[in-house]
Amino acid sequence: MKRAGLITVDSSFLINFYLLGWLRFLCKVYDKVLVTPTVRRECIKIKDKMDALPCITNVRLSDKEKKMITKMVEEIKQKFPGEHTGECEALAVAHCRKIPLLVSDNFAPWYLTSRVKGISVEIERGSYVVAKALETGVIKPKNDKELEYILDELK
């Protein structure tokens, strides 16, 4: 199976997939998974698990990018008070670098409605990762009931 190339990921996605025991699927589906500085801080409790995965790469921001992303994060937070900085930063980095953003299925509606002026990002959901893992045999449910359980966990 040809893996997808590059993706940015938010902290909620990483934590949800860690709790489900599915982080390893990321490297089966993507060549590189970019983690922004704030997302990394928000996921400090699973740092060792992330570091063990060869596909996870820390984003290095240039001074110019930092300025632009900081401004975008503030705009996003003004429009959507209470959102985690990591989610806002991941959205801004995905926009600036023109790469897709991987989010948990339950957070996808927020991203899809967060059309902040000038920000446009392709959104991929956790169900895509699981579908690819099923398609390639990385996940092998024993029966329909187990498959149903896996799909329910995504909600």
WOJOPE-V76896 format. One record per residue. N is the residue number from 0. SS is DSSP state (helix for helix, strand for strand, loop for the rest). PSI is psi in degrees with one decimal (none if undefined). Layout:
n: (N/N)
ss: (SS/SS)
psi: (PSI/PSI)
This chain:
n: (0/1/2/3/4/5/6/7/8/9/10/11/12/13/14/15/16/17/18/19/20/21/22/23/24/25/26/27/28/29/30/31/32/33/34/35/36/37/38/39/40/41/42/43/44/45/46/47/48/49/50/51/52/53/54/55/56/57/58/59/60/61/62/63/64/65/66/67/68/69/70/71/72/73/74/75/76/77/78/79/80/81/82/83/84/85/86/87/88/89/90/91/92/93/94/95/96/97/98/99/100/101/102/103/104/105/106/107/108/109/110/111/112/113/114/115/116/117/118/119/120/121/122/123/124/125/126/127/128/129/130/131/132/133/134/135/136/137/138/139/140/141/142/143/144/145/146/147/148/149/150/151/152/153/154)
ss: (loop/loop/loop/strand/strand/strand/strand/strand/strand/loop/helix/helix/helix/helix/helix/helix/helix/helix/helix/helix/loop/loop/loop/loop/helix/helix/helix/helix/helix/strand/strand/strand/strand/strand/strand/loop/helix/helix/helix/helix/helix/helix/loop/helix/helix/helix/helix/helix/helix/helix/helix/loop/loop/loop/loop/strand/strand/strand/loop/loop/loop/loop/helix/helix/helix/helix/helix/helix/helix/helix/helix/helix/helix/helix/helix/helix/helix/helix/helix/loop/loop/loop/loop/loop/helix/helix/helix/helix/helix/helix/helix/helix/helix/helix/helix/helix/helix/loop/loop/loop/strand/strand/strand/loop/loop/loop/loop/helix/helix/helix/helix/helix/helix/loop/loop/loop/loop/loop/loop/loop/loop/loop/strand/strand/strand/helix/helix/helix/helix/helix/helix/helix/helix/helix/helix/helix/loop/loop/loop/loop/loop/loop/loop/helix/helix/helix/helix/helix/helix/helix/helix/helix/helix/loop/loop)
psi: (133.7/126.9/154.4/154.6/-92.5/141.8/150.8/150.2/147.9/166.7/-37.7/-40.8/-50.2/-45.1/-44.9/-45.8/-33.1/-47.8/-32.5/-9.2/27.5/9.1/-37.8/-22.5/-26.7/-44.4/-16.9/-23.2/-36.0/146.0/-45.6/134.1/112.4/129.9/121.9/161.4/-43.2/-40.1/-42.2/-44.4/-40.4/-21.0/24.5/-32.3/-18.8/20.6/-47.1/-38.6/-40.6/-43.3/-25.0/-12.7/120.5/-20.0/-16.3/125.4/132.3/133.1/131.5/119.7/133.3/165.1/-40.0/-45.0/-42.8/-46.0/-50.2/-44.0/-39.7/-43.1/-45.2/-41.9/-43.4/-41.7/-44.1/-43.9/-32.5/-40.5/-32.5/74.7/142.3/-11.0/146.7/142.0/-37.0/-42.0/-44.1/-42.8/-42.3/-41.2/-44.6/-43.2/-43.1/-40.8/-50.4/-37.6/-1.8/48.9/155.6/161.5/128.6/121.8/158.6/146.8/-36.5/-17.3/-12.4/-40.8/-37.7/-47.9/-40.1/-25.2/-0.6/39.8/81.2/140.2/121.2/-3.9/126.0/123.9/139.0/127.7/131.3/144.1/162.2/-31.3/-27.9/-44.4/-45.7/-41.0/-43.2/-40.0/-38.0/-44.5/-37.9/-3.0/7.7/-39.3/126.9/88.2/141.5/-27.8/178.5/-34.0/-41.1/-39.4/-42.8/-40.2/-45.6/-45.8/-36.0/-35.1/-25.6/-20.7/none)
